[in-house]
Amino acid sequence: MSRRNTLRAHRLCGAWVLCAALVAAAAPAVAQEAVRPDVGTPLRAAQELIRAGKFKDALAKVREADTVGGKTPGEAVMIERMRMAAASGAGDAETAARSFEALSASASLSGPDKLRMLESLTGAFYRAQNYSRAMQWGQRYFREGGSSASVRSLLIQSQYLAGDFAGAAKELTLEIQAAEKAGATPGEDRLKLLVNASARLKDNRTYVWALERLVTYHPSKAYWVDLLGRLQQQPNFSDRLALDVYRLSLATGSMGNANDYMEMTQLALQAGLAGEARQVVDKGFADGLLGVGVGTEADRHKRLRELVAKRLATEQAELPTAEAEARAAKDGTALANLGLRQVFGGDKARGLSLMQEGLAKGKLKRADDVKLHWAVAQLMAGDAPKAVPSFKSVGGDDGTAELARLWVLHAKRMGRGT
Protein backbone atom coordinates (compact mmCIF):
# COMPACT_ATOMS: atom_id res chain seq x y z
CA MET A 1 0.00 0.00 0.00
CA SER A 2 1.36 3.41 -0.97
CA ARG A 3 1.88 6.17 1.56
CA ARG A 4 -0.67 8.33 -0.24
CA ASN A 5 -3.34 5.62 -0.03
CA THR A 6 -2.46 4.93 3.58
CA LEU A 7 -2.95 8.57 4.51
CA ARG A 8 -6.19 8.78 2.60
CA ALA A 9 -7.50 5.69 4.36
CA HIS A 10 -7.31 7.44 7.71
CA ARG A 11 -9.07 10.75 7.13
CA LEU A 12 -11.41 9.55 9.88
CA CYS A 13 -8.73 10.66 12.27
CA GLY A 14 -8.82 14.24 11.02
CA ALA A 15 -8.62 17.25 13.29
CA TRP A 16 -12.34 17.95 13.34
CA VAL A 17 -13.34 14.52 14.64
CA LEU A 18 -10.67 14.38 17.31
CA CYS A 19 -11.06 17.95 18.49
CA ALA A 20 -14.81 17.61 18.76
CA ALA A 21 -14.35 14.85 21.32
CA LEU A 22 -11.82 16.85 23.29
CA VAL A 23 -13.93 20.00 23.30
CA ALA A 24 -16.91 17.97 24.42
CA ALA A 25 -14.84 16.68 27.33
CA ALA A 26 -13.69 20.17 28.29
CA ALA A 27 -16.98 22.03 27.80
CA PRO A 28 -18.86 20.84 30.90
CA ALA A 29 -15.98 21.86 33.14
CA VAL A 30 -15.79 25.34 31.63
CA ALA A 31 -19.52 25.80 31.94
CA GLN A 32 -20.02 24.36 35.43
CA GLU A 33 -16.84 24.89 37.45
CA ALA A 34 -16.50 28.01 39.57
CA VAL A 35 -13.73 29.78 37.70
CA ARG A 36 -12.64 33.36 37.74
CA PRO A 37 -13.68 35.43 34.75
CA ASP A 38 -10.02 36.08 33.91
CA VAL A 39 -9.67 32.32 33.22
CA GLY A 40 -13.18 31.34 32.13
CA THR A 41 -13.71 34.09 29.54
CA PRO A 42 -10.68 33.30 27.33
CA LEU A 43 -11.36 29.55 27.68
CA ARG A 44 -14.93 29.96 26.44
CA ALA A 45 -13.60 32.05 23.58
CA ALA A 46 -11.08 29.29 22.80
CA GLN A 47 -13.88 26.76 22.83
CA GLU A 48 -15.86 28.72 20.24
CA LEU A 49 -12.78 29.25 18.09
CA ILE A 50 -12.11 25.50 18.07
CA ARG A 51 -15.67 24.85 16.94
CA ALA A 52 -15.09 27.37 14.16
CA GLY A 53 -11.90 25.61 13.10
CA LYS A 54 -9.64 28.49 14.15
CA PHE A 55 -7.23 26.41 16.15
CA LYS A 56 -4.23 28.73 16.27
CA ASP A 57 -6.43 31.58 17.49
CA ALA A 58 -7.82 29.21 20.09
CA LEU A 59 -4.29 28.41 21.28
CA ALA A 60 -3.67 32.14 21.75
CA LYS A 61 -6.76 32.39 23.96
CA VAL A 62 -5.62 29.38 25.99
CA ARG A 63 -2.25 31.05 26.52
CA GLU A 64 -4.08 34.19 27.67
CA ALA A 65 -5.93 32.14 30.30
CA ASP A 66 -2.67 30.49 31.33
CA THR A 67 -1.03 33.82 32.11
CA VAL A 68 -3.46 34.44 34.96
CA GLY A 69 -1.65 34.06 38.26
CA GLY A 70 -2.71 31.95 41.24
CA LYS A 71 -4.64 29.37 39.24
CA THR A 72 -6.54 26.73 41.16
CA PRO A 73 -5.94 23.04 40.36
CA GLY A 74 -9.34 22.97 38.64
CA GLU A 75 -8.50 25.96 36.47
CA ALA A 76 -5.15 24.43 35.50
CA VAL A 77 -6.89 21.22 34.42
CA MET A 78 -9.40 23.12 32.27
CA ILE A 79 -6.61 25.10 30.62
CA GLU A 80 -4.71 21.91 29.70
CA ARG A 81 -7.86 20.24 28.36
CA MET A 82 -8.60 23.18 26.09
CA ARG A 83 -4.94 23.51 25.10
CA MET A 84 -4.87 19.89 24.06
CA ALA A 85 -8.00 20.28 21.94
CA ALA A 86 -6.69 23.40 20.21
CA ALA A 87 -3.19 22.00 19.70
CA SER A 88 -4.58 18.79 18.17
CA GLY A 89 -6.57 20.81 15.67
CA ALA A 90 -3.64 23.07 14.89
CA GLY A 91 -1.38 20.09 14.19
CA ASP A 92 0.84 20.92 17.18
CA ALA A 93 1.12 17.36 18.39
CA GLU A 94 3.98 18.00 20.81
CA THR A 95 2.02 20.70 22.66
CA ALA A 96 -0.97 18.36 22.82
CA ALA A 97 1.26 15.63 24.23
CA ARG A 98 2.63 17.92 26.96
CA SER A 99 -0.92 18.87 27.94
CA PHE A 100 -1.87 15.21 28.17
CA GLU A 101 1.09 14.45 30.43
CA ALA A 102 0.16 17.39 32.67
CA LEU A 103 -3.42 16.13 32.90
CA SER A 104 -2.26 12.59 33.62
CA ALA A 105 -0.01 13.84 36.41
CA SER A 106 -2.94 15.72 37.96
CA ALA A 107 -4.95 12.47 38.22
CA SER A 108 -7.94 14.38 36.89
CA LEU A 109 -8.68 12.11 33.93
CA SER A 110 -11.29 9.38 33.90
CA GLY A 111 -10.52 6.21 32.00
CA PRO A 112 -12.68 7.11 28.98
CA ASP A 113 -11.21 10.65 28.86
CA LYS A 114 -7.69 9.27 28.90
CA LEU A 115 -8.43 6.88 26.04
CA ARG A 116 -10.02 9.67 23.97
CA MET A 117 -6.95 11.80 24.44
CA LEU A 118 -4.56 8.97 23.63
CA GLU A 119 -6.53 8.33 20.46
CA SER A 120 -6.25 12.04 19.64
CA LEU A 121 -2.50 12.04 20.15
CA THR A 122 -2.01 8.94 18.00
CA GLY A 123 -3.95 10.61 15.21
CA ALA A 124 -2.19 13.96 15.65
CA PHE A 125 1.29 12.49 15.34
CA TYR A 126 0.17 10.32 12.43
CA ARG A 127 -1.15 13.36 10.56
CA ALA A 128 2.12 15.12 11.28
CA GLN A 129 3.86 12.09 9.70
CA ASN A 130 5.81 11.57 12.91
CA TYR A 131 5.23 7.84 12.75
CA SER A 132 7.59 6.85 15.55
CA ARG A 133 5.70 9.06 18.00
CA ALA A 134 2.32 7.94 16.63
CA MET A 135 3.45 4.36 17.23
CA GLN A 136 4.43 5.15 20.83
CA TRP A 137 1.08 6.79 21.63
CA GLY A 138 -0.85 4.03 19.91
CA GLN A 139 0.93 1.40 21.96
CA ARG A 140 0.22 3.37 25.13
CA TYR A 141 -3.46 3.57 24.16
CA PHE A 142 -3.68 -0.22 24.13
CA ARG A 143 -1.67 -0.57 27.34
CA GLU A 144 -4.29 1.68 28.97
CA GLY A 145 -7.03 -0.72 27.89
CA GLY A 146 -8.14 0.78 24.57
CA SER A 147 -9.76 -1.44 21.95
CA SER A 148 -10.51 0.84 18.98
CA ALA A 149 -10.02 -0.81 15.60
CA SER A 150 -9.26 2.62 14.11
CA VAL A 151 -6.42 3.20 16.56
CA ARG A 152 -5.04 -0.27 15.92
CA SER A 153 -5.09 0.48 12.21
CA LEU A 154 -3.20 3.74 12.82
CA LEU A 155 -0.71 1.92 15.03
CA ILE A 156 -0.02 -0.66 12.35
CA GLN A 157 0.35 1.96 9.62
CA SER A 158 2.67 3.95 11.87
CA GLN A 159 4.82 0.91 12.61
CA TYR A 160 5.10 0.14 8.92
CA LEU A 161 5.91 3.73 7.91
CA ALA A 162 8.36 4.08 10.80
CA GLY A 163 10.24 1.02 9.58
CA ASP A 164 9.09 -1.29 12.39
CA PHE A 165 8.08 -4.02 9.96
CA ALA A 166 8.28 -6.76 12.60
CA GLY A 167 5.92 -4.86 14.87
CA ALA A 168 3.53 -4.16 12.01
CA ALA A 169 3.58 -7.80 10.92
CA LYS A 170 2.85 -8.98 14.46
CA GLU A 171 -0.10 -6.62 14.89
CA LEU A 172 -1.46 -7.41 11.44
CA THR A 173 -1.26 -11.14 12.08
CA LEU A 174 -3.19 -10.76 15.33
CA GLU A 175 -5.78 -8.57 13.61
CA ILE A 176 -6.27 -11.05 10.76
CA GLN A 177 -6.48 -14.01 13.13
CA ALA A 178 -9.09 -12.19 15.22
CA ALA A 179 -11.16 -11.45 12.12
CA GLU A 180 -11.05 -15.10 11.05
CA LYS A 181 -11.96 -16.28 14.54
CA ALA A 182 -14.97 -13.95 14.50
CA GLY A 183 -16.06 -15.30 11.13
CA ALA A 184 -15.26 -12.02 9.38
CA THR A 185 -13.33 -11.52 6.16
CA PRO A 186 -9.91 -9.89 6.69
CA GLY A 187 -9.51 -6.77 4.57
CA GLU A 188 -7.50 -7.10 1.39
CA ASP A 189 -5.55 -3.95 2.29
CA ARG A 190 -4.52 -5.47 5.64
CA LEU A 191 -3.37 -8.70 4.00
CA LYS A 192 -1.43 -6.81 1.33
CA LEU A 193 0.24 -4.70 4.00
CA LEU A 194 1.28 -7.90 5.81
CA VAL A 195 2.67 -9.24 2.53
CA ASN A 196 4.70 -6.05 2.09
CA ALA A 197 5.96 -6.06 5.69
CA SER A 198 6.95 -9.73 5.40
CA ALA A 199 8.79 -9.02 2.16
CA ARG A 200 10.77 -6.27 3.89
CA LEU A 201 11.65 -8.73 6.66
CA LYS A 202 12.43 -11.52 4.15
CA ASP A 203 10.00 -13.60 6.20
CA ASN A 204 8.81 -16.08 3.57
CA ARG A 205 6.70 -18.07 6.01
CA THR A 206 4.53 -15.09 6.98
CA TYR A 207 4.51 -13.87 3.37
CA VAL A 208 3.03 -17.17 2.20
CA TRP A 209 0.61 -17.23 5.17
CA ALA A 210 -0.75 -13.86 4.06
CA LEU A 211 -0.82 -14.86 0.39
CA GLU A 212 -2.84 -17.95 1.22
CA ARG A 213 -5.44 -15.76 2.87
CA LEU A 214 -5.46 -13.40 -0.08
CA VAL A 215 -6.31 -16.26 -2.46
CA THR A 216 -8.88 -17.48 0.06
CA TYR A 217 -10.74 -14.22 0.62
CA HIS A 218 -9.72 -12.00 -2.31
CA PRO A 219 -8.53 -14.36 -5.07
CA SER A 220 -6.84 -12.93 -8.12
CA LYS A 221 -4.55 -14.19 -10.84
CA ALA A 222 -1.60 -12.20 -9.47
CA TYR A 223 -1.91 -13.70 -5.97
CA TRP A 224 -2.13 -17.26 -7.30
CA VAL A 225 0.82 -16.74 -9.64
CA ASP A 226 2.92 -15.48 -6.73
CA LEU A 227 1.84 -18.31 -4.42
CA LEU A 228 2.42 -21.10 -6.94
CA GLY A 229 5.74 -19.59 -7.97
CA ARG A 230 6.96 -19.60 -4.38
CA LEU A 231 5.78 -23.19 -3.95
CA GLN A 232 7.93 -24.34 -6.86
CA GLN A 233 10.95 -22.44 -5.51
CA GLN A 234 11.04 -24.53 -2.35
CA PRO A 235 14.24 -26.61 -2.21
CA ASN A 236 12.37 -29.89 -1.72
CA PHE A 237 9.81 -29.34 -4.47
CA SER A 238 9.88 -32.13 -7.09
CA ASP A 239 9.88 -31.40 -10.83
CA ARG A 240 7.60 -34.42 -11.07
CA LEU A 241 4.74 -32.22 -9.90
CA ALA A 242 4.95 -29.72 -12.78
CA LEU A 243 1.71 -30.94 -14.39
CA ASP A 244 -0.03 -30.88 -11.01
CA VAL A 245 1.00 -27.25 -10.51
CA TYR A 246 -0.25 -26.33 -13.98
CA ARG A 247 -3.50 -28.12 -13.15
CA LEU A 248 -4.12 -25.88 -10.14
CA SER A 249 -3.01 -22.83 -12.12
CA LEU A 250 -5.59 -23.62 -14.80
CA ALA A 251 -8.31 -24.25 -12.22
CA THR A 252 -7.68 -20.90 -10.53
CA GLY A 253 -7.49 -18.90 -13.75
CA SER A 254 -3.83 -18.04 -13.25
CA MET A 255 -2.22 -19.45 -16.39
CA GLY A 256 0.16 -16.91 -17.81
CA ASN A 257 0.64 -17.13 -21.57
CA ALA A 258 0.65 -19.36 -24.64
CA ASN A 259 3.80 -21.14 -23.51
CA ASP A 260 2.07 -22.25 -20.30
CA TYR A 261 -0.78 -23.79 -22.29
CA MET A 262 1.65 -25.47 -24.68
CA GLU A 263 3.80 -26.86 -21.85
CA MET A 264 0.82 -28.15 -19.89
CA THR A 265 -0.67 -29.79 -22.98
CA GLN A 266 2.60 -31.59 -23.71
CA LEU A 267 2.98 -32.73 -20.07
CA ALA A 268 -0.56 -34.10 -20.11
CA LEU A 269 0.19 -36.05 -23.29
CA GLN A 270 3.36 -37.47 -21.73
CA ALA A 271 1.30 -38.58 -18.71
CA GLY A 272 -1.15 -40.42 -20.98
CA LEU A 273 -3.93 -37.92 -20.30
CA ALA A 274 -5.02 -36.91 -23.78
CA GLY A 275 -8.45 -35.92 -22.44
CA GLU A 276 -6.84 -33.36 -20.16
CA ALA A 277 -4.55 -32.22 -22.98
CA ARG A 278 -7.63 -31.58 -25.12
CA GLN A 279 -9.25 -29.48 -22.36
CA VAL A 280 -6.10 -27.38 -22.01
CA VAL A 281 -5.46 -26.77 -25.69
CA ASP A 282 -9.15 -26.03 -26.33
CA LYS A 283 -9.15 -23.47 -23.54
CA GLY A 284 -5.99 -21.90 -24.93
CA PHE A 285 -7.69 -21.47 -28.29
CA ALA A 286 -10.93 -20.25 -26.69
CA ASP A 287 -9.04 -17.64 -24.65
CA GLY A 288 -7.25 -16.38 -27.75
CA LEU A 289 -3.79 -17.36 -26.53
CA LEU A 290 -3.25 -20.23 -28.97
CA GLY A 291 -3.70 -20.21 -32.75
CA VAL A 292 -3.61 -16.43 -32.95
CA GLY A 293 -2.51 -14.80 -36.19
CA VAL A 294 -0.35 -16.49 -38.78
CA GLY A 295 3.19 -17.82 -38.91
CA THR A 296 5.31 -20.37 -37.12
CA GLU A 297 3.78 -20.13 -33.62
CA ALA A 298 0.18 -20.33 -34.82
CA ASP A 299 1.11 -23.35 -36.95
CA ARG A 300 2.73 -25.03 -33.94
CA HIS A 301 -0.42 -24.53 -31.93
CA LYS A 302 -2.58 -26.07 -34.67
CA ARG A 303 -0.24 -29.04 -35.05
CA LEU A 304 -0.36 -29.62 -31.30
CA ARG A 305 -4.14 -29.55 -31.37
CA GLU A 306 -4.15 -32.14 -34.16
CA LEU A 307 -1.72 -34.33 -32.21
CA VAL A 308 -3.96 -34.17 -29.14
CA ALA A 309 -6.96 -35.30 -31.21
CA LYS A 310 -5.00 -38.29 -32.59
CA ARG A 311 -3.71 -39.30 -29.14
CA LEU A 312 -7.20 -39.07 -27.70
CA ALA A 313 -8.60 -41.33 -30.43
CA THR A 314 -5.80 -43.83 -29.79
CA GLU A 315 -6.37 -43.82 -26.02
CA GLN A 316 -10.09 -44.44 -26.44
CA ALA A 317 -9.46 -47.30 -28.82
CA GLU A 318 -6.99 -48.90 -26.41
CA LEU A 319 -9.22 -48.43 -23.36
CA PRO A 320 -10.50 -52.06 -23.05
CA THR A 321 -6.96 -53.43 -23.25
CA ALA A 322 -5.65 -50.84 -20.78
CA GLU A 323 -8.38 -51.71 -18.28
CA ALA A 324 -7.69 -55.44 -18.52
CA GLU A 325 -3.97 -54.85 -17.94
CA ALA A 326 -4.67 -52.54 -15.01
CA ARG A 327 -6.89 -55.12 -13.32
CA ALA A 328 -4.22 -57.78 -13.82
CA ALA A 329 -1.53 -55.63 -12.22
CA LYS A 330 -0.34 -56.47 -8.71
CA ASP A 331 -0.90 -52.94 -7.42
CA GLY A 332 -3.63 -50.35 -7.90
CA THR A 333 -1.54 -47.65 -9.57
CA ALA A 334 -2.58 -48.47 -13.14
CA LEU A 335 -6.27 -48.59 -12.19
CA ALA A 336 -6.01 -45.22 -10.46
CA ASN A 337 -4.22 -43.67 -13.45
CA LEU A 338 -6.76 -45.14 -15.86
CA GLY A 339 -9.57 -43.73 -13.74
CA LEU A 340 -7.99 -40.28 -13.85
CA ARG A 341 -7.77 -40.59 -17.64
CA GLN A 342 -11.49 -41.41 -17.74
CA VAL A 343 -12.36 -38.42 -15.55
CA PHE A 344 -10.51 -36.06 -17.86
CA GLY A 345 -12.03 -37.84 -20.84
CA GLY A 346 -15.49 -36.88 -19.65
CA ASP A 347 -16.74 -40.09 -18.00
CA LYS A 348 -16.41 -38.88 -14.42
CA ALA A 349 -18.53 -41.56 -12.77
CA ARG A 350 -16.63 -44.42 -14.42
CA GLY A 351 -13.32 -42.72 -13.76
CA LEU A 352 -14.01 -42.20 -10.06
CA SER A 353 -15.06 -45.83 -9.73
CA LEU A 354 -11.81 -47.05 -11.27
CA MET A 355 -9.75 -44.74 -9.09
CA GLN A 356 -11.53 -45.99 -6.01
CA GLU A 357 -10.76 -49.57 -7.03
CA GLY A 358 -7.12 -48.67 -7.46
CA LEU A 359 -6.96 -47.06 -4.02
CA ALA A 360 -8.61 -50.10 -2.47
CA LYS A 361 -6.21 -52.48 -4.24
CA GLY A 362 -3.31 -50.63 -2.66
CA LYS A 363 0.44 -51.19 -3.02
CA LEU A 364 0.58 -47.86 -4.86
CA LYS A 365 3.91 -46.75 -6.30
CA ARG A 366 3.38 -43.14 -5.28
CA ALA A 367 0.48 -43.22 -2.84
CA ASP A 368 0.41 -39.48 -2.18
CA ASP A 369 0.34 -38.69 -5.89
CA VAL A 370 -2.63 -40.99 -6.32
CA LYS A 371 -4.41 -39.43 -3.33
CA LEU A 372 -3.81 -35.97 -4.79
CA HIS A 373 -5.25 -37.03 -8.16
CA TRP A 374 -8.21 -38.71 -6.44
CA ALA A 375 -9.06 -35.44 -4.70
CA VAL A 376 -8.68 -33.49 -7.97
CA ALA A 377 -11.03 -35.95 -9.67
CA GLN A 378 -13.60 -35.53 -6.90
CA LEU A 379 -13.41 -31.77 -7.29
CA MET A 380 -13.77 -32.01 -11.07
CA ALA A 381 -16.86 -34.15 -10.53
CA GLY A 382 -18.36 -31.29 -8.51
CA ASP A 383 -17.97 -32.86 -5.07
CA ALA A 384 -15.93 -30.23 -3.21
CA PRO A 385 -17.10 -31.36 0.29
CA LYS A 386 -15.54 -34.79 -0.32
CA ALA A 387 -12.51 -33.42 -2.13
CA VAL A 388 -11.40 -31.24 0.80
CA PRO A 389 -10.75 -34.12 3.28
CA SER A 390 -9.16 -36.10 0.44
CA PHE A 391 -6.72 -33.27 -0.22
CA LYS A 392 -6.01 -33.05 3.50
CA SER A 393 -5.04 -36.74 3.57
CA VAL A 394 -2.17 -36.16 1.13
CA GLY A 395 1.30 -36.36 2.67
CA GLY A 396 4.81 -36.33 1.29
CA ASP A 397 7.86 -34.17 1.81
CA ASP A 398 8.56 -33.38 -1.85
CA GLY A 399 5.90 -30.70 -2.31
CA THR A 400 2.88 -32.98 -2.70
CA ALA A 401 1.41 -32.09 0.70
CA GLU A 402 2.01 -28.36 0.18
CA LEU A 403 0.33 -28.47 -3.22
CA ALA A 404 -2.63 -30.36 -1.80
CA ARG A 405 -2.99 -27.71 0.91
CA LEU A 406 -3.31 -25.03 -1.80
CA TRP A 407 -5.91 -27.14 -3.58
CA VAL A 408 -7.89 -27.09 -0.32
CA LEU A 409 -8.08 -23.29 -0.48
CA HIS A 410 -9.49 -23.45 -4.01
CA ALA A 411 -11.82 -26.36 -3.21
CA LYS A 412 -13.35 -24.55 -0.25
CA ARG A 413 -14.19 -21.56 -2.43
CA MET A 414 -15.76 -23.88 -5.00
CA GLY A 415 -17.74 -25.54 -2.24
CA ARG A 416 -19.13 -22.13 -1.25
CA GLY A 417 -20.08 -21.46 -4.85
CA THR A 418 -17.58 -18.60 -5.25
N, C-alpha and C positions, 0 to 999 in steps of 0.2 A: 504494500500500500504506500502511495506517495505521501510526502509530507503535506502537500496541498490538500489531498483528499482526507488525510487524517485530521487536519485542522477544521475542514469543513464539516466533518462528521460530528464535531463537538461544539457547534454553535449553541447548543442547549446550555452550555456553561458560560454564556455571555454575561457581560456586566449587568445588564438589566435584571436578569433572573436572580443572580446571586445577591445583588444589592437590595432587591425588593425584600428578600428574606431577612437580611440584616437590618434594614430600616424597620421592618415589622417587629423585629425583636427589640429594637431600641425605642420605638415610639411610645409604648405604654409607660416606660420609665420616665420619659421626658414629660408626658402629659400628667402623670399621677404623682411623681415624687415631689416633695417640697424642696424646690431648688430656688436659689436666688435669681432674680431677673438677669443679673449680669452673666450668669451661666445659661439659664434656660432660654433666653431670647435668641442668642446666636445659634444654639443647638436646634431650636425649632426652625430657624432660617435655613440651617444646614440640611435639615430633614426635607424641607420643601425643595431645596436646590437639587438634592439627590433624586427626588421624584421627577424633577424636570430634566434630569440628565446632565446637570451642570456640576460635575463632580469636583473639578478643581476649585470652583467657587465655594463649594460646600466645605472642602478642606480648609479654605481660608477662614470660614466661619467657625469651624471646629478649633482652629488655632486661636481665634479670638476668645472663645470660651475658655481655652486652656491657659490663657494669660492671667485669668482672674486668680488672685491670691487667696490662700486659706480655703482651698476646696475641701469639701467633705468627701469621705470615701464614696458615698453614693454619687456625688457629682463627678468624681474622677472616673467611675465606672461608666457613666452615661457618655462622657466625653470620648472614652476609648471605643465604646460601641459605635458611636457615630463616626469616629475617625476611621474605624475599620471599614464601615459601609462606604464612606466617601472614597477612601484609598483604593478599595477593590474596584469601584467604578472607574476611577481615574487611571487604573493600570499600575498603581504604585504598590506593588505586591509586598515589598519590604516593609513599608510603613504599616500596611495591614497586618503583617506578621508580628511586628513589634506590639501593635495594639492587642493582638490576640494573646501574646505572652503576658502582657500586663494584666489582662482580664483573667487569665488562668491563675496568675499569682495571687490575685485578689480573692480567689475562691468564690467569685460571684456568678459563675456560669453554671447553668443546669446542664444535664447531660445532652438533651436535644439541642440547646443553644451551642454547646461546644462542637457538636457534630456538624451543625449548619455552618459554623465558622471555619471548621477544618475543610469542609467541602468548598467553601468560598476561596480559601487560600490555595487549595489544589488547583482550582480553576484559574485563579489569578496568575499563578506562576506558569501554568500551562499556556495561557494566552500570551504571556510575556516571553514565551519560548525559553524559559529557564527550566528545562526539563528535569535537571537534577534536583532542584528545590521542589518542583511539583511532585516528583517521586517521593521525596522525604515527607511532605505533608500528606500525600495520599496514604503512605504507609502508616503514618501516625493516626489518620482517620480510622483505619481498620483496627489498629491497636486499641483505640478508644471505644471500639464496639460498633463502628459503622458497618452498614451492609448495602449501601447504594450501588447498584449495578453501573450507574453513570460514573461514579467515582472510581470504581474498579477499572472501568474502561479507560478513564483518564490516566490512572496509575500505570496501566499496561502500556499505553501509548507513550507515556513519559519515560518509562524504563527503556522502551525500544529506541526512542529518539535520543535518549541520554547515553546510549551505547551499552546499557545493561541488558544484553540479549538473553542471558541466562535467567535473570529475574523475570523478564517479560515472558519467556517460554514457560517458566514455572507457573506464573499466574494464568497464562492462557490455557495451559493444560488443565489446571484446576477448574477454570471457568467452563471449558468444553466438557469435562467429565461431569460437572454439576448439571449442565444442560441435558446431557444424555441420560443421566440418572433421573431427571425430572420428566423425561419423555419429550423434551423439546429438541428442536433442530438447531445445532450450533450455527452461528452466522458464518457465511462464506468469508466475510472480511476478517473474522477472528481466526479462522483456520488458515487463511492465506498469510496473515501476520505471523502465525506460529511457524508456517513453512519458511518464511523469510528469516525469522529469528534463528531457526534451526540451521538454516543454510549458513548464516553468519558464524554460528558456533561450530559448523562442520559436524553437527550431531545428526547423522544419517538415520538413526533409530527414531528420533522424534520427528524428523522430516517425513519419513515414511508413514509414521503413525498419523500425522496430520493429513497427508495425501490420501490415505485410506479413508479418512472421514470425508474428505472432499469428494471422492468418487462415490461415497455412500449417500451423502446428503445433497451435493451439488455437482453431479457428474458432468464432465465435459471431456472432449477429445484430448485436450491438452493435459489434463490431470491424469488420464489413463496412460497416455504416451509416456509421461514422466515416470509414473509408477511402474509400468512394465519395463521401461528402460533400466530403471534401478534394480529391478528384480534380476534381469539378465546380467547385470554387472557384478552380482555377488560372486565371490571366488569359488563357491561350491556349486554354482549353477551349471547343469549339464546341457551341452549342445543338443543332446538327444530330445530336449523338450521344445525345440524351436517351433515345430508345428503346433504344439499345444499353446505356446504363447501367441502365435498368430491367430489361433482359434479364439482365444479370449479377446484379442484385439479386434477381430472381425465382429464378435458378438457385442462389443461395447461401442462400436462405431469409431474406433480409433486407428484404423488402418491409414497409413500415410500417403502412399503414392502408387503408381503403376508397378514399380519394382516389388513392392510388398505383395500385391496381388499375384504377380508372376511367381515370386519365390514360394508363396504359400501353395499355389496351385501345383507347382513342381514337387514340393514336399509331400503333398497329399497323394500325388500319383506314385511317388516312391514308397509310400506307406500302404499302397494297395487300396486307396480310398478314392476311387474315381468319382463316386457320387459327391463326395465333399469337394473334390477338385472342380466338378461342374458347377456347384453352388458358388464357389469363389470366383471362378472366371466369369460366370454369368453376372454376378454382382459387379465385378470390375467393368464389364461392358455397360451394364445398366447405369452405373454411376458416372460413365463418361471418362473413366481413367484408362480403359483398355480399348484398342481398336480405333483410337481417335486419329483423324487426319489420314495422310498417306505416307508411304515410305517404309523404311526398314522396320521400325518399331511396331507400326500398325500391322505389318505383315507377320511379324513374330507373334503378336497377340492372336491373330487369326489362326496361325498354324498351331498354336498351343490349344486353342479352343477345339480345333479339329482333332488333335491328338487326344484330348480329354474325351471327346465323343467316342472315338474308337476304343479307348481303354474301357470306358463304361460298358460298351456293347460286349467286349470280351469278358469282362468280369461277370456280367449277367449270364452270359452263355456258360461260363465255367462254374456257376453257383452250385448246382447239384453235386458236382465232383468235389468242390471245396468243402461243402458241408459234410459229405461222407468222410473225407480225410480228417476234418476237424473232430468228428465224433470218434474216429478211430485213434486219435492221438492220446497219449498217456496223461497229458495235462490239459487244463481248460483254456490255455492261452489262445489257441487257434479258434475255438468257439467264440470266445469273447471278441477277438478281432473281427471275425466274420459278422458277428452281431452288430458291431460298430459300423461295419461297411453297409449292412442292411439299413441301419438307422439313417445314415447319410444318403442312402439310395432312395429313401422315401418310405420304406416299409418299417415304420417305427415299432409297431407292436411285435412283429416277427424278430426284429433286431434286438429289442429289449429281452425277449424270451431267450434268444440264443446267448446273449451276454450273461443272463442270469444262470443259465446252464453251465457256462464256462466258469463262472465264479464258484458255483456249487461243486464242480468237478475238482477245482483246486490245483495245487502244484504249479501255480502260475510262475512264469519266468520273471516277470516284473510285476509283482502283485499291486504295488502302489500305482503304477501306470494304468493297470486295468481298472482299479477302483476309480481313478480320476476320469477315465473314459466312460465308465458306467454312470458316474454322476453327470457328466456332460450329456450323455444320451438321455438320461431322465429329464434334464432341463430342456433339451431339444424337443422332447415329447410333451412339454408343457406341464411337467410335474415338479415345479420348483420346491414345494414343501418336502418332497422326498429327496430331491437332489441335494438340498443343504446338508442334512446329516451324512449323506454319502460323501460329499466333498470333505466334510469334517473328519471322516474316517481315514483319509489319505495321509500316509506318513512319508518317510524318506528324508534323507539329509542332502539330496542333490538338487533341491529346488522344487521337487514335486509337491511337498507339503505347503510350501510358500505359495506356489501357483494355485493350489486348491483353495487356499485361504482367500485369495483374491477372487476366485470364482464364486465363493460364498457371498461376497459383497454384491456382485452382479446378480446372483440368483435371488438374493433377498429382495432386491429392487424389482425383479421380474415377478416375484411372488406377491408383491404389493400392487402389481399392475402399473408400475412406473418405469 
